[in-house]
Amino acid sequence: MSEELTLAPRHLSGTQKSAILMLLLGEDEAADLLKHMGPREVQNLGQAMYSVADVDQDTVNVVLDEFILAAREQTSLGLGTGPYVKNVFVKALGEEKAGSVLGRMSSSAPQKGIEILDWMDARSIAATISMEHPQVIAAVLCHLEPGLAAEVLQLLPEEMQPDMMLRVATLDSIQPDALAELERVMQKQIKTNAAVRSATAGGTTTAARIMNYVRGGADRRIIEQLTTLNENIGQSIQDQMFVFENLLALDDRSMQTLLRSVDNTLLVAALKGSDERMRTKMFAAMSQRAAQSVQDEIESRGPMKVSEVQDAQKRILAIARQLGESGAIMLGGSGDDYV
């Protein structure tokens, strides 16, 4: 048991007390609470949940009294904290995101140097890494949440930005030597004796997630310049930034505007390979007669190649991008999907 946790509850931080209470809840209840927290809060609380796993019962009792809770029989303390925390995070965040968060905090050791980045604002991070090797900067962008990474990217010199996204897109993993360099950079901020290990990061999906948060026209400029550097990667990132399913989040007015610009033949082909949610969304933006007509055409049309459906969907997305750039419809970002 760590020395800190044998002290009186007044020496526990608010996060540690919250972690104790979370471990006393059932997995579903704890997962519901996590859904209302931000990414940094989730990671910080999750790390605390590991750190208080061996807290003594007297401390638990005092914390319970302090928060007026009487759910002691549901405690998971000392009963295999690891599986409990994993299940809670999977239920709250989904398998993929939970895996990413748990991967960062699976060690209950003190914070690594690189993890101090999660507590810094974008301007401070940019100032810290701007003079470092481009590959180190790319590794930092991969480590950060996409929204924060986008802020940092936009604070870097414009001429660096396309190259940074190219490096992020082609960075399959952060090797130990790169992590060691990252730790060296962060030693400027804190003193740490962190262990260094390999970590998975990067790829065009990561680059696309970061770019989805870049606003003010910088996204288009960076993509254009990136495509000049590497056409295939630039196109891959652009394709993943905005996919057909994103149209589900368009408001009704924007959907109506989009559909007025799409030929019925193209729409039928695109909807032939879409799920019921997309059809319902688009039909709701049409008149009853128009919706029935499109539905009849979909049902009467014979089998189509997947490539033909995908091509139709891409052409509709291209129209949506044009309408978004002109301000005719709302295409979102910065924390949400397209709205």
KESE-311506 format. One record per residue (C-alpha): x, z, y; residue in one letter; residue number from 1. Coordinates in pm, 1 decimal. Last residue first. Example, Ala and Ser with C-alpha at 12.3 -4.5 7.8 and 13.67 -1.06 7.14 Angstrom:
! KESE-311506
1367.0,714.0,-106.0,S,2
1230.0,780.0,-450.0,A,1
//
This chain:
! KESE-311506
-2375.7,-3766.1,1928.1,V,339
-2073.9,-3881.3,1727.1,Y,338
-1910.9,-3595.0,1543.7,D,337
-1848.9,-3276.7,1730.7,D,336
-1541.1,-3101.4,1863.1,G,335
-1425.4,-3340.6,2128.7,S,334
-1609.1,-3652.9,2017.4,G,333
-1926.9,-3842.6,2111.6,G,332
-2058.4,-4198.7,2127.7,L,331
-2347.9,-4217.8,2371.5,M,330
-2502.6,-4558.8,2431.4,I,329
-2500.4,-4810.6,2717.2,A,328
-2183.9,-4662.4,2864.4,G,327
-1992.2,-4991.0,2845.0,S,326
-1741.7,-4839.9,2600.1,E,325
-2025.1,-4707.1,2385.5,G,324
-2201.4,-5042.4,2376.4,L,323
-1878.6,-5211.5,2268.7,Q,322
-1815.1,-4944.5,2005.0,R,321
-2170.9,-4981.0,1871.5,A,320
-2127.9,-5358.6,1843.9,I,319
-1805.9,-5306.7,1647.4,A,318
-1988.5,-5055.3,1427.5,L,317
-2254.9,-5317.0,1355.2,I,316
-1982.1,-5562.7,1254.0,R,315
-1820.9,-5298.5,1033.0,K,314
-2153.8,-5234.1,857.5,Q,313
-2200.9,-5604.5,790.0,A,312
-1848.3,-5632.5,649.3,D,311
-1907.0,-5329.4,427.7,Q,310
-2224.3,-5483.1,287.1,V,309
-2048.6,-5813.9,218.7,E,308
-1753.2,-5636.8,53.9,S,307
-1990.9,-5444.2,-172.2,V,306
-2124.1,-5775.5,-298.1,K,305
-2499.3,-5813.8,-270.2,M,304
-2775.3,-5798.6,-530.0,P,303
-3097.9,-5979.7,-439.9,G,302
-3297.5,-5940.0,-122.0,R,301
-3664.9,-5860.0,-169.4,S,300
-3626.0,-5484.0,-125.4,E,299
-3407.2,-5512.8,184.6,I,298
-3637.7,-5776.5,335.4,E,297
-3942.4,-5554.4,280.5,D,296
-3766.3,-5261.3,448.4,Q,295
-3673.9,-5476.6,747.2,V,294
-4036.4,-5588.1,789.4,S,293
-4169.4,-5234.9,743.3,Q,292
-3935.8,-5106.6,1015.5,A,291
-4040.1,-5384.4,1252.8,A,290
-4411.1,-5309.3,1200.3,R,289
-4368.9,-4934.3,1241.0,Q,288
-4176.0,-4985.7,1563.0,S,287
-3811.7,-4905.1,1532.8,M,286
-3602.3,-4590.5,1600.4,A,285
-3753.8,-4407.7,1302.3,A,284
-3651.4,-4699.5,1080.2,F,283
-3289.5,-4641.1,1180.1,M,282
-3281.1,-4273.5,1087.7,K,281
-3485.5,-4322.5,769.3,T,280
-3252.4,-4601.5,656.4,R,279
-2947.1,-4389.7,728.2,M,278
-3085.7,-4089.8,539.0,R,277
-3194.1,-4305.6,243.8,E,276
-2839.9,-4414.0,164.3,D,275
-2664.5,-4730.2,275.8,S,274
-2571.6,-5038.2,72.1,G,273
-2865.4,-5262.6,157.7,K,272
-2870.3,-5106.4,505.0,L,271
-2576.0,-5317.8,621.4,A,270
-2716.9,-5641.8,476.9,A,269
-3060.6,-5579.4,627.3,V,268
-2906.0,-5500.9,966.2,L,267
-2701.3,-5821.6,970.4,L,266
-3009.5,-6030.5,892.0,T,265
-3207.1,-5839.7,1154.3,N,264
-2955.9,-5920.0,1429.2,D,263
-2819.2,-5614.7,1606.6,V,262
-2831.9,-5566.8,1984.7,S,261
-3183.7,-5419.8,1992.9,R,260
-3071.3,-5188.9,1710.7,L,259
-2801.1,-5037.7,1930.7,L,258
-3036.3,-4961.1,2217.5,T,257
-3286.2,-4799.3,1980.4,Q,256
-3009.8,-4589.6,1825.5,M,255
-2892.6,-4478.1,2168.9,S,254
-3245.7,-4370.3,2264.1,R,253
-3295.0,-4184.7,1935.0,D,252
-2970.7,-3986.5,1959.9,D,251
-2680.5,-4106.2,1749.8,L,250
-2571.9,-3859.4,1480.5,A,249
-2661.6,-4080.9,1184.5,L,248
-2443.3,-4353.1,1338.3,L,247
-2140.6,-4156.5,1219.9,N,246
-2226.0,-4267.4,864.7,E,245
-2106.1,-4619.8,950.2,F,244
-1751.4,-4501.9,1022.0,V,243
-1571.9,-4427.1,1349.2,F,242
-1224.8,-4277.6,1349.8,M,241
-1159.2,-4392.5,993.7,Q,240
-1170.2,-4762.0,1084.3,D,239
-952.8,-4701.5,1390.8,Q,238
-690.8,-4521.8,1182.4,I,237
-682.0,-4804.4,928.4,S,236
-662.3,-5066.6,1203.8,Q,235
-364.1,-4895.3,1364.5,G,234
-198.3,-4849.7,1026.0,I,233
-233.8,-5218.3,943.3,N,232
-129.7,-5341.6,1289.0,E,231
186.5,-5133.3,1315.1,N,230
360.2,-5106.8,1653.2,L,229
107.2,-5328.0,1832.7,T,228
-170.9,-5136.9,1657.7,T,227
-23.7,-4817.3,1801.3,L,226
-37.5,-4963.8,2151.8,Q,225
-404.9,-5054.5,2112.6,E,224
-484.8,-4721.7,1943.8,I,223
-312.7,-4524.0,2220.3,I,222
-492.7,-4714.2,2496.9,R,221
-833.4,-4679.6,2329.7,R,220
-791.5,-4305.7,2276.7,D,219
-658.5,-4252.3,2629.4,A,218
-989.5,-4374.7,2770.2,G,217
-1081.7,-4027.2,2892.9,G,216
-1093.0,-3861.8,2551.8,R,215
-877.3,-3782.5,2250.5,V,214
-1079.0,-3573.0,2002.8,Y,213
-1145.4,-3853.3,1753.4,N,212
-774.7,-3936.7,1774.7,M,211
-683.5,-3612.6,1599.1,I,210
-922.5,-3681.5,1312.2,R,209
-793.8,-4040.2,1286.6,A,208
-431.3,-3922.2,1263.9,A,207
-523.3,-3675.6,989.7,T,206
-700.6,-3952.3,797.2,T,205
-407.8,-4190.0,852.6,T,204
-170.8,-3950.6,680.8,G,203
-30.9,-3613.1,780.7,G,202
21.0,-3291.3,591.5,A,201
116.4,-3138.2,257.4,T,200
359.4,-2846.6,283.4,A,199
703.8,-2777.0,138.6,S,198
838.3,-2424.7,165.6,R,197
1032.4,-2211.6,412.0,V,196
1027.9,-1833.1,398.5,A,195
987.1,-1672.6,736.4,A,194
1238.4,-1435.9,886.9,N,193
1082.8,-1426.5,1232.7,T,192
1172.9,-1366.5,1593.6,K,191
920.3,-1516.0,1834.8,I,190
888.7,-1793.2,2094.8,Q,189
1227.9,-1965.0,2084.5,K,188
1228.2,-1896.6,1712.9,Q,187
941.7,-2146.5,1710.6,M,186
1181.9,-2438.6,1734.0,V,185
1394.4,-2304.9,1449.9,R,184
1083.9,-2259.4,1236.6,E,183
993.5,-2622.1,1298.5,L,182
1344.3,-2726.1,1195.6,E,181
1307.9,-2528.7,872.7,A,180
972.7,-2697.0,816.9,L,179
1145.1,-3034.4,852.1,A,178
1412.6,-2928.7,602.9,D,177
1145.7,-2803.0,361.8,P,176
954.4,-3133.8,365.6,Q,175
636.0,-3189.3,560.5,I,174
423.2,-3422.9,353.8,S,173
258.3,-3764.2,370.7,D,172
367.8,-3838.4,728.0,L,171
279.1,-4204.5,785.5,T,170
-29.7,-4143.9,1000.7,A,169
135.8,-3859.1,1189.6,V,168
437.5,-4080.6,1265.8,R,167
215.3,-4363.5,1390.3,L,166
18.0,-4113.9,1597.7,M,165
338.3,-3985.8,1757.0,M,164
459.9,-4340.2,1824.5,D,163
135.3,-4417.1,2008.6,P,162
172.9,-4101.8,2222.7,Q,161
537.5,-4120.1,2323.5,M,160
499.2,-4370.9,2610.1,E,159
219.4,-4159.2,2752.6,E,158
443.5,-3853.5,2791.9,P,157
296.0,-3555.6,2601.1,L,156
-3.0,-3371.9,2748.6,L,155
-247.0,-3607.8,2576.3,Q,154
-97.8,-3525.2,2237.6,L,153
-129.1,-3150.5,2302.2,V,152
-500.3,-3184.8,2375.2,E,151
-549.1,-3401.2,2065.1,A,150
-364.7,-3145.9,1850.3,A,149
-596.7,-2873.4,1981.2,L,148
-902.4,-3070.7,1873.3,G,147
-747.9,-3172.0,1539.8,P,146
-651.3,-2811.7,1440.5,E,145
-273.7,-2785.3,1450.9,L,144
-32.1,-2833.4,1160.0,H,143
-36.7,-3214.1,1172.4,C,142
42.6,-3208.3,1545.2,L,141
339.2,-2979.0,1472.5,V,140
470.3,-3219.5,1207.6,A,139
445.0,-3507.7,1454.8,A,138
644.4,-3307.2,1711.0,I,137
913.2,-3238.4,1450.0,V,136
925.1,-3609.0,1362.9,Q,135
962.9,-3693.8,1732.0,P,134
1272.8,-3469.0,1760.0,H,133
1219.1,-3189.8,2012.6,E,132
1202.2,-3221.2,2391.8,M,131
820.9,-3203.1,2410.5,S,130
793.2,-2918.9,2157.2,I,129
769.3,-2603.4,2368.4,T,128
610.5,-2762.0,2676.5,A,127
344.4,-2927.0,2461.8,A,126
269.7,-2597.3,2288.0,I,125
239.4,-2413.8,2619.9,S,124
3.2,-2678.7,2759.6,R,123
-212.3,-2676.9,2445.9,A,122
-269.6,-2301.5,2446.8,D,121
-81.3,-2077.4,2205.6,M,120
-226.2,-1855.1,1932.7,W,119
-230.7,-2119.0,1659.2,D,118
125.4,-2213.3,1753.0,L,117
235.4,-1863.8,1647.5,I,116
176.1,-1995.1,1295.8,E,115
501.2,-2193.7,1312.4,I,114
704.4,-1873.9,1318.5,G,113
542.1,-1744.0,1005.4,K,112
292.1,-1463.0,1028.0,Q,111
357.7,-1148.0,825.7,P,110
323.8,-1176.2,446.7,A,109
-21.7,-1206.1,288.9,S,108
63.0,-1557.5,167.2,S,107
-245.8,-1766.0,111.7,S,106
-287.2,-1803.8,489.1,M,105
-218.3,-2170.4,552.1,R,104
-339.7,-2286.4,212.7,G,103
-656.7,-2085.7,257.7,L,102
-739.7,-2285.5,570.8,V,101
-671.4,-2623.0,408.9,S,100
-851.8,-2534.1,87.9,G,99
-1148.7,-2406.5,285.2,A,98
-1163.5,-2737.5,472.0,K,97
-1170.1,-2941.1,150.5,E,96
-1402.8,-2721.4,-57.5,E,95
-1669.1,-2653.0,205.6,G,94
-1643.8,-2422.1,506.0,L,93
-1868.6,-2124.1,441.2,A,92
-1919.2,-2149.9,66.2,K,91
-1553.7,-2244.8,10.4,V,90
-1439.6,-1960.3,236.8,F,89
-1644.3,-1698.6,51.8,V,88
-1533.5,-1827.5,-289.1,N,87
-1164.1,-1818.7,-190.8,K,86
-1191.6,-1467.6,-44.9,V,85
-1354.1,-1339.8,-364.9,Y,84
-1104.3,-1516.9,-592.1,P,83
-810.7,-1356.2,-402.8,G,82
-958.1,-1007.9,-359.9,T,81
-961.5,-928.1,-728.8,G,80
-1152.0,-603.5,-768.5,L,79
-941.1,-376.1,-546.1,G,78
-1179.4,-413.6,-255.5,L,77
-1481.3,-617.5,-362.5,S,76
-1725.6,-369.3,-218.4,T,75
-2095.0,-410.8,-295.1,Q,74
-2152.4,-43.4,-377.9,E,73
-2024.5,58.2,-33.0,R,72
-2308.3,-118.1,147.4,A,71
-2394.9,171.1,379.5,A,70
-2290.8,37.9,719.4,L,69
-2308.4,226.7,1049.1,I,68
-2004.6,50.5,1198.1,F,67
-1806.8,371.3,1247.8,E,66
-1942.5,520.8,928.2,D,65
-1824.0,219.5,730.7,L,64
-1482.0,234.8,896.1,V,63
-1457.9,603.4,805.6,V,62
-1555.0,536.0,445.7,N,61
-1310.9,247.0,409.4,V,60
-1031.1,463.6,547.0,T,59
-1109.4,731.9,294.2,D,58
-1119.7,469.2,17.6,Q,57
-760.7,356.3,70.3,D,56
-684.2,-0.5,182.5,V,55
-540.0,-218.0,-93.6,D,54
-707.5,-549.2,2.5,A,53
-644.9,-489.5,372.8,V,52
-386.9,-769.5,418.8,S,51
-585.0,-1034.6,230.8,Y,50
-892.3,-985.9,446.9,M,49
-667.6,-987.4,755.3,A,48
-554.7,-1340.1,671.6,Q,47
-916.3,-1446.3,641.3,G,46
-1000.6,-1289.9,976.2,L,45
-723.0,-1480.2,1153.4,N,44
-810.3,-1809.0,982.1,Q,43
-1180.6,-1777.5,1056.6,V,42
-1121.9,-1667.6,1415.9,E,41
-891.4,-1965.5,1470.8,R,40
-1147.7,-2209.7,1333.0,P,39
-1439.0,-2067.0,1536.3,G,38
-1691.5,-1827.2,1389.2,M,37
-2064.8,-1865.8,1318.7,H,36
-2012.7,-2017.2,973.6,K,35
-1795.4,-1719.0,881.2,L,34
-2097.1,-1487.8,901.5,L,33
-2294.9,-1698.9,654.6,D,32
-1997.9,-1694.6,414.4,A,31
-1987.4,-1314.8,427.2,A,30
-2356.8,-1297.5,340.7,E,29
-2313.8,-1544.7,54.3,D,28
-2005.8,-1367.5,-84.4,E,27
-2166.3,-1022.6,-84.3,G,26
-2045.2,-787.4,183.4,L,25
-1788.3,-510.7,140.0,L,24
-1500.0,-755.0,185.0,L,23
-1645.0,-858.4,520.7,M,22
-1653.6,-492.6,627.1,L,21
-1285.6,-448.3,550.1,I,20
-1203.3,-772.1,735.8,A,19
-1396.2,-655.8,1042.0,S,18
-1188.8,-337.6,1046.2,K,17
-872.6,-546.9,1019.7,Q,16
-987.5,-771.6,1305.0,T,15
-1063.7,-473.0,1526.3,G,14
-710.1,-351.8,1470.2,S,13
-643.7,-49.6,1253.5,L,12
-468.7,243.2,1419.4,H,11
-801.9,413.6,1494.1,R,10
-868.9,393.9,1121.0,P,9
-610.5,669.0,1056.6,A,8
-286.9,554.7,896.6,L,7
-248.9,450.0,534.5,T,6
-307.6,86.4,634.0,L,5
6.4,63.9,844.6,E,4
229.9,193.5,568.7,E,3
136.1,-92.8,338.8,S,2
0.0,0.0,0.0,M,1
//
